[in-house]
């Protein structure tokens, strides 16, 4: 699978998380990698390599059904670019001399769905330290975004925050789009906190701890999906 990292297109890098294999009650440290067919951008499946399970480093291979098209990471990136409000804001940041950094896409299996998450950073001319500005999330073909994962989930599930975007910067408001449903609520806040902890730990190279936080994100999203799914 491919993604946009910074402003360049590249192959998605594997990422770490803790999970429970089907039929197992034990958490296992894995390295996950999403795949698309050659020359196409829809998701075909994902491969995970275990590192701490009882079977000692197995490979898990999941293939998605051909009967239902699942958008891949690069199509998620295109969805972000096609969102008028979001793309205008990133263009304004770039024209102002700041560097817009597209982070790594995480494609996380939640039940029978794939949820894509991407952090977007802003690096100003006066500082070489990028700051998280937007988190974008997509399930199916519905896109949500906001200054935190919680805000992005609120947009995705239909609870839109009223804050307006400022031309000088700052996160965009939740625009029309996103499926109807319940607000993210406390679970969204917990998912957001775990996601920000994941980003900090991943940047510090503390991969096992980062994987633990990503497992928490996945667990909270699974609970949200069960509450809001038709």
VENZIVEN-V389600 format. One record per run of one state. SS is the DSSP state (2 for helix, 1 for strand, 0 for the rest). FROM is the first residue (numbers start at 1). TO is the last residue. If there is no record, write none. Layout:
ss->SS from->FROM to->TO
ss->SS from->FROM to->TO
This chain:
ss->0 from->1 to->1
ss->1 from->2 to->6
ss->0 from->7 to->7
ss->1 from->8 to->11
ss->0 from->12 to->14
ss->1 from->15 to->20
ss->0 from->21 to->26
ss->1 from->27 to->36
ss->0 from->37 to->41
ss->1 from->42 to->50
ss->0 from->51 to->58
ss->1 from->59 to->63
ss->0 from->64 to->70
ss->1 from->71 to->71
ss->0 from->72 to->72
ss->2 from->73 to->82
ss->0 from->83 to->83
ss->2 from->84 to->95
ss->0 from->96 to->98
ss->1 from->99 to->110
ss->0 from->111 to->112
ss->1 from->113 to->123
ss->0 from->124 to->130
ss->1 from->131 to->139
ss->0 from->140 to->141
ss->1 from->142 to->146
ss->0 from->147 to->148
ss->2 from->149 to->156
ss->0 from->157 to->165
ss->1 from->166 to->166
ss->0 from->167 to->168
ss->1 from->169 to->169
ss->0 from->170 to->184
ss->2 from->185 to->203
ss->0 from->204 to->206
ss->2 from->207 to->228
ss->0 from->229 to->230
